[in-house]
Amino acid sequence: MVKKLSKPSSSAESNSTEPPTSFQEGVLPKLIVFDLDYTLWPFWVDTHVTPPLKASPDHSSAKDRIGENFAFYHEVPSILHSLRERDIKVGAASRTSAPDLGREMLRLLHIADAEGKKRKAIEYFDYLEIYPGSKITHFNKLQKATGLAFEDMLFFDDEARNRNVESLGVTMYLVRDGVTKQEINNGIKAWRKRHGHE
């Protein structure tokens, strides 16, 4: 499957701080894990981005050496902020072959907190598993690091092949056009249904 580099959104589109509605109603996973490429941002960091990177003045995007602009999908900053507000642990599980560049992107892109103070996106993640290989490995390491049961984990990813983590007990929700609040709601609904929390 060939994916095109999508135009990132501007920070003006990311001003809604309302949390996903599913956060208000019932049991939530203890750990929510995100893939990076085409899940949190609309590009492959290892093929679309040509380092070095330079952040925009407000850190809502980053520009690479050839002048391409990169940013999160527009609802992602609000989602990450909402997860931190509710003390839900957040992880990243990415099989990129450019792990250092992925981490740098997370350091350069900033997210505003409730008071409007900007913090590096990487600070919104409790656990980072960013390296090539099977997502099974990523989740085994996440389980070891967190001490949580796989059944307490919800994973958002854009590639159906990574549904193999469900063999561990993780619930994976497939996203096609990036994470949105509606996709978060759908994923939480699927997790609740699977574990009898409806």
C-alpha positions as a Python dict, from the first residue, in 0.01 Angstrom:
ca = {
    (1, 'M'): (0, 0, 0),
    (2, 'V'): (146, 336, -104),
    (3, 'K'): (63, 632, 116),
    (4, 'K'): (105, 989, 12),
    (5, 'L'): (256, 1251, 234),
    (6, 'S'): (-39, 1446, 373),
    (7, 'K'): (-34, 1815, 445),
    (8, 'P'): (-12, 1867, 821),
    (9, 'S'): (-264, 2083, 997),
    (10, 'S'): (-196, 2421, 1145),
    (11, 'S'): (-213, 2484, 1518),
    (12, 'A'): (-525, 2697, 1461),
    (13, 'E'): (-716, 2379, 1379),
    (14, 'S'): (-603, 2220, 1708),
    (15, 'N'): (-762, 2466, 1949),
    (16, 'S'): (-1040, 2240, 2084),
    (17, 'T'): (-952, 2112, 2429),
    (18, 'E'): (-1269, 1907, 2477),
    (19, 'P'): (-1177, 1547, 2562),
    (20, 'P'): (-1318, 1248, 2372),
    (21, 'T'): (-1670, 1180, 2504),
    (22, 'S'): (-1578, 822, 2600),
    (23, 'F'): (-1354, 960, 2877),
    (24, 'Q'): (-1666, 1065, 3070),
    (25, 'E'): (-1855, 738, 3062),
    (26, 'G'): (-1722, 418, 3212),
    (27, 'V'): (-1407, 211, 3250),
    (28, 'L'): (-1097, 318, 3058),
    (29, 'P'): (-783, 127, 2957),
    (30, 'K'): (-487, 178, 3192),
    (31, 'L'): (-245, 222, 2899),
    (32, 'I'): (-321, 368, 2557),
    (33, 'V'): (-51, 309, 2297),
    (34, 'F'): (-8, 481, 1961),
    (35, 'D'): (184, 397, 1650),
    (36, 'L'): (348, 714, 1511),
    (37, 'D'): (350, 716, 1130),
    (38, 'Y'): (4, 772, 975),
    (39, 'T'): (-146, 735, 1322),
    (40, 'L'): (-29, 1046, 1511),
    (41, 'W'): (118, 1226, 1211),
    (42, 'P'): (55, 1205, 833),
    (43, 'F'): (394, 1085, 712),
    (44, 'W'): (661, 817, 748),
    (45, 'V'): (938, 973, 951),
    (46, 'D'): (1201, 741, 800),
    (47, 'T'): (1119, 809, 433),
    (48, 'H'): (943, 1148, 407),
    (49, 'V'): (1163, 1350, 642),
    (50, 'T'): (1509, 1472, 540),
    (51, 'P'): (1707, 1586, 845),
    (52, 'P'): (1808, 1816, 998),
    (53, 'L'): (1478, 1940, 1142),
    (54, 'K'): (1393, 2289, 1259),
    (55, 'A'): (1086, 2373, 1468),
    (56, 'S'): (848, 2653, 1369),
    (57, 'P'): (850, 2955, 1608),
    (58, 'D'): (547, 2821, 1801),
    (59, 'H'): (664, 2456, 1778),
    (60, 'S'): (335, 2346, 1617),
    (61, 'S'): (529, 2205, 1321),
    (62, 'A'): (883, 2126, 1208),
    (63, 'K'): (1052, 2184, 875),
    (64, 'D'): (1313, 1951, 724),
    (65, 'R'): (1619, 2026, 512),
    (66, 'I'): (1424, 2048, 186),
    (67, 'G'): (1154, 2273, 332),
    (68, 'E'): (874, 2017, 390),
    (69, 'N'): (651, 2095, 688),
    (70, 'F'): (553, 1825, 939),
    (71, 'A'): (298, 1825, 1223),
    (72, 'F'): (52, 1604, 1410),
    (73, 'Y'): (-294, 1527, 1276),
    (74, 'H'): (-498, 1819, 1404),
    (75, 'E'): (-681, 1651, 1697),
    (76, 'V'): (-375, 1468, 1830),
    (77, 'P'): (-242, 1746, 2060),
    (78, 'S'): (-582, 1777, 2230),
    (79, 'I'): (-608, 1398, 2268),
    (80, 'L'): (-263, 1367, 2427),
    (81, 'H'): (-345, 1655, 2660),
    (82, 'S'): (-676, 1490, 2761),
    (83, 'L'): (-503, 1159, 2838),
    (84, 'R'): (-256, 1332, 3069),
    (85, 'E'): (-541, 1520, 3242),
    (86, 'R'): (-703, 1184, 3325),
    (87, 'D'): (-379, 1016, 3436),
    (88, 'I'): (-405, 751, 3166),
    (89, 'K'): (-59, 614, 3082),
    (90, 'V'): (48, 677, 2722),
    (91, 'G'): (292, 475, 2513),
    (92, 'A'): (432, 479, 2161),
    (93, 'A'): (499, 160, 1964),
    (94, 'S'): (659, 234, 1629),
    (95, 'R'): (859, 5, 1400),
    (96, 'T'): (1033, 296, 1221),
    (97, 'S'): (1388, 246, 1099),
    (98, 'A'): (1464, 607, 1206),
    (99, 'P'): (1399, 594, 1583),
    (100, 'D'): (1619, 894, 1663),
    (101, 'L'): (1433, 1107, 1408),
    (102, 'G'): (1098, 995, 1551),
    (103, 'R'): (1208, 1098, 1900),
    (104, 'E'): (1342, 1428, 1769),
    (105, 'M'): (1007, 1502, 1604),
    (106, 'L'): (834, 1437, 1939),
    (107, 'R'): (1076, 1679, 2108),
    (108, 'L'): (1030, 1955, 1848),
    (109, 'L'): (649, 1941, 1831),
    (110, 'H'): (498, 2104, 2140),
    (111, 'I'): (152, 2074, 2297),
    (112, 'A'): (-19, 2334, 2514),
    (113, 'D'): (-138, 2228, 2861),
    (114, 'A'): (-453, 2354, 3038),
    (115, 'E'): (-282, 2684, 3125),
    (116, 'G'): (-160, 2729, 2769),
    (117, 'K'): (201, 2649, 2855),
    (118, 'K'): (374, 2457, 2577),
    (119, 'R'): (550, 2131, 2656),
    (120, 'K'): (741, 1895, 2430),
    (121, 'A'): (513, 1623, 2291),
    (122, 'I'): (760, 1360, 2410),
    (123, 'E'): (676, 1461, 2770),
    (124, 'Y'): (319, 1339, 2714),
    (125, 'F'): (447, 982, 2670),
    (126, 'D'): (523, 758, 2966),
    (127, 'Y'): (676, 481, 2754),
    (128, 'L'): (852, 485, 2416),
    (129, 'E'): (918, 170, 2215),
    (130, 'I'): (1051, 307, 1884),
    (131, 'Y'): (1264, 67, 1676),
    (132, 'P'): (1226, -177, 1383),
    (133, 'G'): (1066, -518, 1435),
    (134, 'S'): (743, -688, 1534),
    (135, 'K'): (496, -498, 1749),
    (136, 'I'): (478, -816, 1960),
    (137, 'T'): (827, -723, 2085),
    (138, 'H'): (716, -366, 2151),
    (139, 'F'): (423, -484, 2363),
    (140, 'N'): (620, -744, 2554),
    (141, 'K'): (858, -464, 2654),
    (142, 'L'): (568, -234, 2741),
    (143, 'Q'): (417, -505, 2961),
    (144, 'K'): (750, -555, 3139),
    (145, 'A'): (798, -179, 3189),
    (146, 'T'): (445, -110, 3312),
    (147, 'G'): (359, -428, 3500),
    (148, 'L'): (10, -399, 3345),
    (149, 'A'): (-188, -685, 3197),
    (150, 'F'): (-213, -685, 2818),
    (151, 'E'): (-591, -676, 2864),
    (152, 'D'): (-555, -327, 3016),
    (153, 'M'): (-391, -194, 2697),
    (154, 'L'): (-552, -32, 2391),
    (155, 'F'): (-344, 18, 2077),
    (156, 'F'): (-413, 251, 1781),
    (157, 'D'): (-232, 169, 1456),
    (158, 'D'): (-288, 220, 1083),
    (159, 'E'): (-158, -121, 968),
    (160, 'A'): (-380, -429, 990),
    (161, 'R'): (-76, -662, 1015),
    (162, 'N'): (-11, -524, 1364),
    (163, 'R'): (-336, -677, 1484),
    (164, 'N'): (-112, -973, 1574),
    (165, 'V'): (-67, -806, 1916),
    (166, 'E'): (-420, -920, 1995),
    (167, 'S'): (-274, -1270, 2040),
    (168, 'L'): (-119, -1129, 2359),
    (169, 'G'): (-450, -990, 2487),
    (170, 'V'): (-398, -630, 2369),
    (171, 'T'): (-696, -467, 2194),
    (172, 'M'): (-590, -305, 1866),
    (173, 'Y'): (-805, -48, 1689),
    (174, 'L'): (-728, 14, 1321),
    (175, 'V'): (-720, 379, 1213),
    (176, 'R'): (-712, 471, 845),
    (177, 'D'): (-672, 850, 838),
    (178, 'G'): (-503, 934, 1166),
    (179, 'V'): (-619, 943, 1524),
    (180, 'T'): (-921, 1161, 1597),
    (181, 'K'): (-1144, 1193, 1901),
    (182, 'Q'): (-1404, 981, 1723),
    (183, 'E'): (-1143, 710, 1659),
    (184, 'I'): (-1048, 722, 2028),
    (185, 'N'): (-1416, 677, 2119),
    (186, 'N'): (-1448, 386, 1875),
    (187, 'G'): (-1134, 220, 2009),
    (188, 'I'): (-1244, 253, 2371),
    (189, 'K'): (-1585, 114, 2279),
    (190, 'A'): (-1417, -188, 2113),
    (191, 'W'): (-1191, -238, 2418),
    (192, 'R'): (-1489, -223, 2656),
    (193, 'K'): (-1686, -469, 2443),
    (194, 'R'): (-1397, -715, 2428),
    (195, 'H'): (-1350, -713, 2804),
    (196, 'G'): (-1715, -700, 2913),
    (197, 'H'): (-1706, -338, 3039),
    (198, 'E'): (-2010, -221, 2838),
}
